[in-house]
Amino acid sequence: MFTTRLLPLLLLSSLSLHAQQKSRKDTDFSKIISAAELSKQLYIIASPEMQGRNTPSIGLDKAADYLVSEFREMGLQSPPGMDFKQPYPLYKDSVLSSSLTVNGLTFSADTDFQMNTSNYSFKLNAGEVVFAGYGMSDSLRNDYRGLDVRGKVVLVLAGTPRPGGGRGQFINKQAIAAQFGAAAVIQVQENLSLQSRLMGNRHYLEVYRPVNYPPLITVRANVAKEITGKTLEELQAEGKNGATQSSFKTRLSLEFSKVTRSEMTQNVLGMLEGTDLKEEMLILTAHYDHVGTSGDKIYAGADDDGSGTVSILTIARAFATAAKAGNGPRRTILFMLVSGEEKGLWGSAYYTQHPIHPLEKSVVNLNIDMVGRIGDPYRNRADSANYVFIIGDDKLSSALRPISEEANRKNGSMTLDYTYNDPNDPNRFYYRSDHYNFAEKGIPVIFYFNGVHADYHQPTDTPEKINYPLMEKRAKLVYHTAWEIANREASIPRDQFKP
């Protein structure tokens, strides 16, 4: 006989059964992530029409417009006032004029000397140049010992006398000279490269603009001889063992003028608002840019990172479909496709400086960068079509790896390879994709990666070389991991730090 005393138990049992049925139903939405859908999308994103998606470029803008149309069609929301795009500025320097005169003799730009285009515009006249050897100052040697260079022009040799290199890069020599108060740095080398001049053809992100170091001028040996009366070989011999106490009286005139112009590029953002825990946000990222073209060659970037881009698209569609069926995520999910990764993680850097949601309420970043191929470490291995490299999952939270591994165990059991998660790994991949900008802000991260291969950053990284069934497995792993994070009762703790 049915009695009212049993009603609470029956209701509880019914609710439990409903929750189990709902859980089983949730997994069905991953079927939307298919090799066929990933292939269809990637042949669009990595098509010749997109021209390698350089940041900034018309091809990148075309890719952004396509991604926006996909987010809009699947019913995602745009962050307020953005129309699915988060614009950010880039800056580019153009040289207006540069001149170098020594003792009345005028030298030719890009033949005898080059101005570093990261210099600010300046004009300088000097009657003395101080030779500081290789311009080094560290625990092993100090080429500035005993020298007074404050407010003076310093002449240094390019490179370093140490085997294997060392602190010989341009930026270090400027920084060291700045510590001792130098007014300008003249660096001598045998032949001029185009590096300094070509920097003027490159964009940079405002937050990465160089500090105001003393101007750097790179000169050939003939200019140095006019300043010092010595050959390059003689200067190298003097500078080999450290400070030389050399100062040269000379009439030196330097002038450099540039103009800095700005233009805009964008990240692409689509949101799926959560239900009862919507104030917390899960962020899924991939970079949709690549390196553009060179001559008639198009760097399609199918794996890097077209594979991550279309994985985000299909994962977003799966979540959006679930939401339309009444199974929306408890936490808000931001699907973000960033630009400028290849230039220095620009788009993610800009977002973390200008987030649309408080970073303290951003629970996890799952970042997908290159998941469409079999990387070199797995070539000719029996499990080559059933692995993914996992990076960063244990750095900031004790909860993230168990969630990731449980999602994997329940949905296919791929090999989760932690080789590149080792802080001693020389590749340092943990620092080389967009998740790192989130990790720097204390947000727990997972970086999904297949490893490099022969087509990495080559025109041959094309859609027909993608292993679509393997990419499907990897995208589904991200989906199931995201599903658990978005719907679990407890938030992800930020309870540890590992380098």
Buried (B, 14 or more C-beta within 10 A) or exposed (E): EEEEEEEEEEEEEEEEEEEEEEEEEBBEBBEBBBBEBBBEBBBBBBBEEBBBBBBBBEBBBBBBBBBBEBBBEBBBBBBEEBEBBBEBEBBBBEBEEBBBBBEEEEBEBEEBBBBBBBBEBBEBEBEEBBBBBBBBBEEEBBBBEEBEBEEBBBBBBBBBBEEEEBBBEBBBBBBBBBEBBBBBBBBBBEEBEEEBBEBBEEBBBBEEEEEEBBBBBBBBBBBBBBBBEBEBEEBBEBBEEBBBEBBBEBBBBBBBBBEEEEEEBBBBBBBBBBBEBBEBBBBBBBBBBBBBBEEEEBBBBBBBBBBBBBBBBBBBBBBBBBBEEEBBBBBBBBBBBBBBBBBBBBBBBBBBBEBBBEBEBBBBBBBBBBBBBBBEBBEEEEEBEBBBBBBBBBBBBEBBBEBBBEBBEEBBEBBBBEEBBEEEEEEEBBEBBBBBBBBEBEBBBBBBBBBBBEBBEBBBBBBEBBBBEBBBBBBBBBBBBBBBBBBBEEBBEBEEEEE
